Amino acid sequence: MIPEHYWRILKNWYWLIGGIAAACALIAAAVLPALLSGDGGGYSSSVTLGVTRMVSFSGTTAAGEGDDEAMASYTASIAERGSSPQFLSALKDALKAKGLSGTDAPSFTANEGLFRITIEATAAAPDDAKVIAETAAEQLIADTKAEEDRIALSLSSTAEQQETELLARLSVVYDDRAGRLLTLGEPAVREALDRLIGRGLSASLTGDFLRILDDLTRISSDPQLAVLNTEADALESQLAEISADRRDFSAELLQGDPVSIVTPAETVPLAPGSALGAGNSAVMGLLVGLVLGWIAVNMLESAQLNLRMKKRREEEWDPSLTSAGSLFSDD
């Protein structure tokens, strides 16, 4: 059973409680649906890219081969590039050329374990969302390819310069070695040829020539000739490595782009906004208003009670004020 004190509060303040509840209901019906509806509607389109290789000044790493940590880091760096101001500015210009402006920037998410990058774009129309995602993918692929081309050009120039320097030094070594060989006497040359014939000729003239040089070096005991032979071997090995690296590097560059589309654009509608209507919002506001109204009238009752107690104390000190009423008088 509700105590009499609460009945008295309801009887005296029902108008205030009702007013607060009605105001809260009206405010909730007008504001809550707009706040909880979110963007609503719209479409999302996503494109998945795969990173197939990483070209750097230290070499080329293919996905699934070599250093996976380096490939994962490279994948993350490509995704971060997509969020850079320079990239987004270029993307904005590209979209403007296609008739799209004022669009939201797409998001770039890297899956470092699978060497994948997911590009997601949103727009009010499905075709617009698809164009944004595809344009961002095309631009990211082009940027990565351009960076690879710059590295390739720099590596090619460096290798060409090294090759030129090595060939120049090798030519000097060959000339010096030829000069040392001319100083050897006929007996040494005849003995070296006899040893070659005794072993038998091979299918490789280069191999036979190197064996003759080794024999002449041992026969003549010429330390300078031994040094020249060793230096020539080292230079020839370096030239062979540079040639192989350039050949392998060029072959790898011919195998498509470093980043390619794995999953074409897929467009889906966004989740609808909140279904909370004006009626439900009004009910929620009404309930909140009743609680707030009850709290407010109790605070007013408490304030009035404090005023009456203060007046009662003044009357006790000054009997002339007794005519002003008592603590328990009705309003």
Beta strands, then each sheet from edge to edge (+ up, - down):
strand 1: 43-51
strand 2: 53-56
strand 3: 59-62
strand 4: 107-111
strand 5: 116-123
strand 6: 259-269
sheet 1: 4+ 5- 1+ 6-
sheet 2: 2+ 3-
end
